[in-house]
Amino acid sequence: MVKITGRSFVRDMMSGQMIEKVEARTKILSLSPGTLIVYQLPARASLDTMRFASADGILSLSDGQGFTMNLGEFSRGGGV
């Protein structure tokens, strides 16, 4: 197991270019199969109010109190 923090990149479906996501995130990965296990949410995120939302085909996770994480793996037309 390894815990890494950094920025994610997604491929823009229109241009094929890689685009960097704005927010940094922490992931916990297994070194043996290389499978993503879980995202570590920041301590300020409220789990009691956490909800998934979809707008314009983009899935996100938000607590409604200032924390939002874009969960999309692809970009559509340059936006992340």
N, C-alpha and C positions, 0 to 999 in steps of 0.2 A: 504494500500500500504506500502511496505517496500523495502528499497534499501540495497542490500547485496553485499559484495565484498569478493571474495575468489577463490579457485581453484576448478575446476570441475573434476569429476571422470567419467570414462567410463568403460564399461565391455568389456574385451577382448573376442571376439567371439570364439577364438580357445581354450583358457584355462579356461574361465569363471571367471578369476580374475579381480579385479578392478584396473585400472591404472589411476594415477593422471596426468592431463594435465599440461603442463609446464607453460602456461601463466595464470595469475590471470585475472578475469573478474568481471564486476559489472552487476548485474541483478536487475530489478525492478519487484517485484512480488505482486500479490494481495493476501491478507491473507484470504479472504472469499472462493473463489473457489480453490486457490492454483495454479493458472495458470501462466505460464511464460508470461510476457507481452512484454518485450524488453531487449536487451543488451544495456548497456551504453558504447559507444565507448570513448576511451581516447581523450582528447582535441587535441592531436598531430595528430590524424588520419584525413586525407584529404577526406572529403565527396565528393568533386568534381571528384576525381579519383577512388573512391571505386568501386570494381568489385568482383563478385563471381567467383571462379575458382574451377575446379575439376581436381585432379590429383590422379591417382591410386585409384579411388573410394572414395577419401576423399574431402569433400566440405570445402572450406575456403573462407574467406573474406579478401581482401587485397586492400590497396590504392596504391601499387606500389612504395611507398616512405618509406618503413620500417615497416609499420604496417601490421600484418597478424594475423587473428584469425581463429583457427581450429574450424569448426562448426560441426564436426563429433560427433555422439552420441555413436558410438561403435568403438572398436579397432579391427584391423585385424592382428593377429599374434604378439602382443606385442607393436606395434607402435601406437602413438597417434598423 
